[in-house]
Amino acid sequence: MNIMKTDTGEALSGILSGREERAKARDHHLSEGVFACQITLNIPGYPKRIKNDCRAIEKFALLFSLRWGSDPFRTDMISNEAGLCWIGFFRGWGSDTQRAKKVAVDLEECSPEGRILDIDIIVCGKSISRSDLGLPARSCILCGRTAKECAREMSHAYSDLRAAVKKLIKNI
């Protein structure tokens, strides 16, 4: 589906509302000693849902739980204009959340398909970032530069980025 220029504001509004819905659902269950693992897909442009997105998220949610060493005590799957989002709630404190972020980054980097994932580890009021752990920034799936740099400079057409994402997700 292509978005006409007049639909851009409506699409953006829907995406922002969807992100707010995710944050409310997630933050409601966060507390001391609990962190959330939130898995979404980096899908450029709109719509934010594509074929096999659910299969991809479910696969990597299972892999996270296996590598973490336990299942979440609660999970939510949210589908809205911002795309599909899996949130798993786990018990953990301090260094546990840093280890969880390292597991998340490893999943994002360990396979070509993992590169389309966005796996966030969130504690009360804060997301644990790659830079918090001294890890390198995410790289662009097309050219290898930092993804933020390519996004900021709009280095690639959305159609090229979406095609790369669709190609990778097809393998899952």
Summary of the structure (lengths in Angstrom):
residues: 172
radius of gyration: 15.9
end to end distance: 22.2
largest distance: 47.6
contacts: 505
relative contact order: 0.17
helix: 47%
strand: 21%
